[in-house]
Amino acid sequence: MATQRIVVGYDGSPDARKAARWALDEAQRTDATVELLYAYEWPSYVPAAAMMPAAAVYPDADTDDAVGEMLGRALETAAGTHPCVRLRTRVEHGTAAVALAQRSAEAALVVVGGPRHSAVRSLLGSTSASVSTHARCPVVVVRGEPRDTDPVVAGVDDSPAAATVLGFAFEQAAVRGVPVRAVHGWAPPPGDLLCDVNLSAVAAERSRLDAVVDCWRRRFPQVPVSTEILVGAPGEVLAEAAAGAQLVVAGARARRVLRMTLRPSIGRHLLHRARCSIALVHGSR
């Protein structure tokens, strides 16, 4: 990792605690520092009567004490489970998504909790989706209870981000001692029936996939790797391939200078359907 700092969005919730455990495990493997970041936006507003303006509410000493106690408990728990990991806390005023995106400029990873929801609003409005869109480093959305022996799945397409996705996947697999499954979703030309898939076209897709993977196979000879061409829409096949994985890695497309956006079908399918943790990276690590 370029900068050995892992920033975790933390609010004391079960999902945040799971994200913190994931980050602490990662830091223990990679000698990184973990930063638990709590953010809250003020003023907030209490409900008001109809036609009357709401009253602004600002933090007081009790609020600050409660935040301090929550973070203190997190530090105490981490000291017991991961005594060798360097851990710090940080409090920011503002939305969690904005604070995490800003901290990502100096981080190797941003880690957030991500329960598996199917509602569209959870994709469009959640902190995890927003951070994944705007962060300047890889973002891991933690979910599921995988086994330590489960593989890392990498979604490989024809974009420039493919090499970065594979690099991240191989790095993660190497520190975990698990295999990589490099998966490419291929949709036959319109009008073709599945039973009539052109075998030469499939062979050409596999050849391209193997060529991209071979570079990383040579760099990480200790990591077993398999390549798979799966017929179907890339987002759908990658979400299906993620079953039985401990981490699925996919790319995000750069947009403007400081932004990136999830590849529409892949990001949407993973955030809706993947049961394991999701790493979203872009092509300029």
N, C-alpha and C positions, 0 to 999 in steps of 0.2 A: 504494500500500500504506500502511496506517495506520502501521506501525512498520517501518522499513527494516532489518530483520534477518532473515536466512535461516539457520535452524538445520538442520544436516545430521547425521543419525545416521552416525557414522563409526567403522569398526573395521579399516580397511586392506584389507578384502576387495575383490575385483573389483566387486561390486555397489555397495559403499560408494564406491569410487573413481568409478564412473559417476555416482552420485548427487551427489558433490562436483563433478564437471565440470558437471553440469546446473545446480547451484546457482551455480557461478562464472559460467557463461554468463548466467544470470538476473540476477545481481548486476551484471554488466558492463552489461547493458541498462538496469537500473533504479537504479543507484548505491546498491545495498544493501550491507550488511556481511554477510559469511558467517562463521558460527560452526560449526566442526567439533566435535561433541560425542562424546566417547567415555565410555561408562559400563560399569562392571563391578561385580558384586555379590559381597561377601565376608561371611562366610566361604564358601568352596566346600568340597566334601568329596571326599576321595579314596576309591576303592573299598575296601570292608572285607570281612573274612571273614563268612560267614553267622552270624547271631545276635550279631554284635558291632557296636557303634556305629561309624559312620564317623568318621574323624579330620577335624577342621576344618583348613582350610588358609587362611592369611592372606597378603596380598601382602607382598613383601619388596622390597629395593632393586633387585634384578634385574627384577622385574615393573614397577616404576615406570620404570626406565631403558628397558625395551622399549617401554612405552607412549609415553614421551617421544620415543624415536627414530622410532616410527611416525608420530606427529603431526608431528615435525620434517621427515620426508620429504614429508609431504603439504604442509606450508607451502612447502618448497623447490620442489616440482613446481608448485604454484599460482603462485608468484612468477615462474616461467618462462613459464607459459601465460597468466596473467591478472595482469600486473604492477600494474595500476591498481585492482584489487579489494582492499578492506580485508578482512583475514582474521584470525581469532583462533581459538584452540582452548580447549576446556574439558573437564575430566575430572570425572565425577560417580561417586560410589559408589551403586550401586543398579542396577536393571534398566534397559536401554536404553529400553524402552517407557515406563516411569514417568518417567525423566529427560526424555525428549523431550516427553511430555505436559505436564510442569511448565514446561519452557522455552517451550512454545508460547504461554503466557499473555503473553509479551513479544516474540513473533515475528510477522513478516508471513507467513512460510511455514515449514513443517517439511518437509524432504526426506529420503526414505529410499530405499534400493535395494530393488528388488522383482523377483526372478526369476520367470518365469512357471511356476508349478507347478499341477498339477491336484488334488493330494491335499487332502482336506478338512482335514487337520491343518495344512497350510500356511496356510489361511485363518483357522483358529481360533486357532492358536498363534503365528503369525509376529509379529515386531515391527511390520511395516508395517500389518497388520490391527489390531493393538492400538492403535497410535498413531493410526490413522485414526479409531478409535472414540472416543478420549478427548481428542484435541487440541482446543485452543480457537482454532485458526486453520486455514486451508486446509492440507491435507497432500498432497504430491506423491509418488507412488510411481513411481520412475524405472525404465523398462525399454525395451528395443528400441533400434533404431538408425534413427530417422526421418530423412527429408530435411528440410532447412531450409524448403523450400517447401510441405511438407504442411500441411493445414488444422488448425484446432482444432475439435473436435467438442464440442457442448454438449448434454447430455441434459436436455430440458425437460419437466417434468410439470406437474400442476395444483396443486402445493404452493407455500407461501410461499417456499420455497428457490429457486424457478425464477428469480426476478429476480437473486438472488445468483450462481447458477450462470452466468447469461448475463453478468452484470457481470464476473465473473472471466474467462470465456472471451474476451470482447471486449478486456479489458485485455491478456491474453496474446497475442491475435492482433495487437493494435495494435503492441506492442513488437517483434513478430516480422515484421510486414509480410505476414501471411497471412490467408486468409479464415476465417470462422466458418461451420460447418454446424450449424444448430440443428435437432435431431432430436427428434421426439415419437413414442414408441411407443404405438400405439393397438390395443387388443384388441377386436374386435367382440363384441357381446353373445353370451352362450352360446347355442348352437344355430344361429347364423348361419354360413353357408358363405362362404368367401372370395369366391366368384364372386357372392354375393348381398349383398356389403357395401353398406350404405345410403350412396349417394353424398352425400345431404344431411348425413348424420352426419359423413362425412369432411370435407365442406366446412366444417361447423361447427367441427370440431377444428382445421382449418387456419386459420380465421378467428381463433380464440382464440390459436393459436400466433403468428400474424402480429402480433396486437395486443401480445403480450408482447415480441416481438422489436423492434417498431418503436421503442419507447422507447430501446433501446440502439443501434439503427441511427442515430437522430438524434444521440446522444451521440458516436458513433464513425463519422462519415460516411466516413472514409477506409478503413474495414474492409469489404470485400465480405462479404455474408452471404446464405446460402440457407436456406430452411426446408423441412423434409421431414416428412411424416407417413408412418411406416412401420408396416405392419400386423403386430402380434405383441406378445409380452410385452415391456415396456419394457427389462428387463435384457438380453434376448436381442438385440433390435434395436440397442441402443446398443453392445453388444460387437461386433456385426457392422459397425456404422457406423464403429467405431474403426479398422478395417482401413484403412490408408492415411492415418491421422492422425498428427500428432506429439504430440498431447495430447488426452485425452478428459476432460471435466469433468462431474461428477455431484454430486448433493446428498446430504447426510447429515442425518438428522432429529435435532433437539435432544431430549435426554432428561435430566431433572433440571436442575440448575443448571450443572454443570461437565462434562456429558457429552453426547455425541451418538452415534448409532448409524447404521451404514450402512443405507440403505434395502435391505431384505433381498434382493430379487431383483436390483436394479441393482448394489449393491456386490458381491454374491457373483459375479455373472456377470463383472463387470469384473476383479476380482482373480483369477478363474480363467482368463478367456479373452482379455482385451485384450492385444494385443501391443505397444501403445504405452504411454507414460507416462500415469498416471491422476492427476487432481486431484480430491480430495474436499472439498467445502465445505459449510457449513451456512448457515442463513438469517439470521445476525446478525453479518455482518462489519462 
